[in-house]
């Protein structure tokens, strides 16, 4: 992989990680179309995913700081802090992680094998398009929720245990290349009656421990590879391009959600999926 290909795939990862168009699917198809083979196996994918993780952490730095402070206070005084809404949110995040970790530990090899099947990836993009388009028919009481910062003007349906687990199941299914993680989790949340702002925030914050956990599993492999020289330059370019493109893609998606245009991404997924089916059938 040369530096230009590293840059293109990094931008692709950053944009597709947050926009509901499947980063894993685009990365798989992009590598095939560019004819790129990453010398270090999954190393490049790990690095660009770390780039998008940095984007999320920076974008939500204020909220994450508050959640971390609340979590620490809860550990020091659980009785006093048990009614804190941040503690409830953190608890629901933990519940949402369960399906992804189960799938990650039991079906990891089978999921990775799908990356080499571009036809299946293309079909899954068509499925993602169907999920996104379905949000057009979510009852208006959810779609029209005011997402302003005034609690008195915002009708938010809280996320409980059942909803958290359901959203977590959607995230686990999104490990299949071509199924958008943000698209499936936000879609499920909207259909469960969660307002758009809460759905987006929950979707992106819940992925932080999942990506972090997946990266920890690969740390030893990265150390053993002892990457240097040209390969190191490729990883640096991929990382930086995914960080920058990911941050702006996340900002853009939040704007789109405010305008109820989430379903419009379905047309793009259908177009790419159909082209992929035509090319690889």
N, C-alpha and C positions, 0 to 999 in steps of 0.2 A: 504494500500500500504506500503510495507516495503522499506528499504533503497536501496536494490539491484534493485528492480523494479523502484524506483524513479530515480536511476542512469541510468538504461537502457533507460527509457522513455525520460529522459533529453537529453541523447546523441542522441537518435532517433530524437527528436525535433530539436536539434541544427543542425544535419546533413541534415535532410530533409527540414528544413526551407529555406536553401540556394541552395542545390542541387535541380534540378527540378523534385522532386519525391513526392511532397505533404506531408508537415509536418502534416497537420491536418488528412490526410488519414492514415498515418503511426501511428500517436498517437492514433487514434480511433481503428485501427486494433490491435495495440500493447497492448492496455488496455484489449481488448477482449480476445486476445490470452493468455495474462498473467493472465487473470481472476481478474484484478485489478479494484477496486472501490475506487475512491477518496472521502474520507470522507467529504471534504469541497466543493463538487460539482465541479464547474468549476475553483476553486482556483488554482489547480495544473497547468491547462492549461494557466491561466493568468500569473503565475509565470515563467513558462518556456518560454513563449512568451516574457516576459520582459527580460529574459536571452538572447534571440536572438536579441532583440532590443539593448541591451548593446553591443553585438558583432558588430552590424552594426555601431553603433556610434563610437566605438573604431577603427574599420577598416577605416572608412571614416572621422576620426577626423580632418584631415587637410582640406579636402574639406568642411566639415560642418562648421569649424571655418571660412573659407573664405566666405561661403554663409551667415553665420550669420552676419559677419562684413559688407558685402555688403547690407544685408537687413536693418541693422541699419543705414547705411549711406543713404540709399534710404528714410527711414522715416524722416531723418533730412534734406535731400535736394533732393526731388523726381525729380526735373527738371534736375539737374546735373547728377543723377545716372540712369535715365530712359533708357539709351542706354547700360547700363552695362549687359554683357551676363549672369552674375550670377542672376540678377534680372529677366531676361527672364526665366531662368531655374527655379527659385523659383515660378514664375507665372504659369509655366506649371505643376509644382508639385501640386499646389493648385487646378488646373483644374482636374488633374488626381484623386484627392481625392473625387470628387463629387459623382461618381457612388457608391463607396464603402460605403460612409456615408449614402447614400439613402437606399441602400440594408441593411446596418447594423441597421438602425433605423426602417425599415418597415418589414423586413423578418427575423429578428434575431432569433425568436423562431423556425421558420420553418427550418432554416439552422441548428440550434443546434440539432433538432430532427433527422437530417440525421446521426449524429454521432452514433446513436444507431442502424443503419441499415448497417451492415458490407458488405452485398451483393451490395448495392448501392455504397458504398465507393470503393469496388473492381472494379465495372464497370467504375466509374469515373477515376480510375487509368489507365484503358485501354484507355479512352478518352485522358488522359494526354499523354500517350505514342504516340497516333496518332498525337497530336499537336507537340510534340518534334521531331518526325520523319519527319514531314513536313519541318522542317528547313533545312533538307538535300537538299531540292529543291529550297531554296531561291536563287534568281539570284546571280551569282558570284560577281557582282559588289558590293554587300553588304557583302557577306561572306568573300571576300578577302580584305576588307578595312584594311589598316594598322592601328593598334591601338597604334602606338608609340606616344611619347609625342611631336613629332615635328609637329606643325600645318601644315607646308608646305607639310608634307608627309602623312597627315591623311585626308581622304575624308569622312567627317562627314555630314550626312544629318540631319539638325537641327530638333528638335521636336517642332512642332507648336501646336495650339489649338486643331485642329481635331485629330492629332496623340496622343496628351496627353489624350484626352477624350477617345479615342479608347483603349489606354493602360489601362486607369482607368476602363473601362468596363471589360477588361480581369481580372483585379485585383478583381473586384466585383464578377465575376463568380467564382473566385478561393476561395470564402468563402465556396463553397460546398466542403466538405471533399473528397479528392481523386483528385481534380483539383489542380495542382501545381500553386502557385502564381507566383514564379519566372519563372517557365516554360511557363506559359501562357502569362505573360507580356513581357518577352524577345522574345518569338516567334512572338507575334503580332508586336513588335517593329521591328524585323528583316524583316518581310514581308512588313512593311511600309517603308522600305528602310533606317532604322537607322543603323549606324555601330555598331559592337558588343560591343565596349567599352562603348559607350554612352548608348546603350540599357541596359547593365548590371548596370551601375551607376544609371541610371534613375530608373530602376526597384527596386533597393535596397534602394535608398534614399527616393523614394516615399512611401515606406511602413512605414517609421519612424512615420509620423503623424497618420497613420491609426492604427498601433499597440498602439501608445501612447493614441489615443482617445479611443480605445476599453478598455484599461487598466483603464482610468479615470472613465469609466462607471461602473467598478467593484470595485473601491476603497472603497466605502461605504460598499459593501458586505464583503470585506476582513476585514474591521475594525470591523464590527458587529460580525464576526465569532470569533474574539479574539483567533486566532490560537496559540497554545503553545505545549510544550512537544514533543512527537513523531511526530505529524503532522508538527510541525515547522521544525524538522530535515529533514523530507521528502521534504519539500519545498526548504530548503537550498541546499540539494544535487541535486535536480532537476534543480535549478537555476544555480549552479556552473557548472554542467555537460553540460547544454545547452549553457552557455556562451563560454566555452572552445571549445566544439565540433563545435559550430556555427562559431566561428572565423576561424578555420582551414578549415571548409567546404567552407566558402566564398572565402578564398584564393585559394582553389583548383578549384572552379568553374571559377574564373577569368582566371586561367591558361588554363582550358579546352576550354573556349571561344576563347582564343588567338589561339588555335590549331584547331578551327572549329569542335570540337568533341561534340558539344551540343546535336546533334541528338542521340548519342549513349546511352543516358539515357533512351531513349524510350524502349529499350529492357528490361531494369530492370523493368520499370513500367508495361510493358506487362506481364512479368513473375510473378510479385507480384499480379497483377490484376487477372490473370488466376488462380493462386493458391487460391486467395481469393474467386473467383467465384466457384471454385471446392469445397472449404471447406464450404461455406455458402449458396450455392444454395439449 
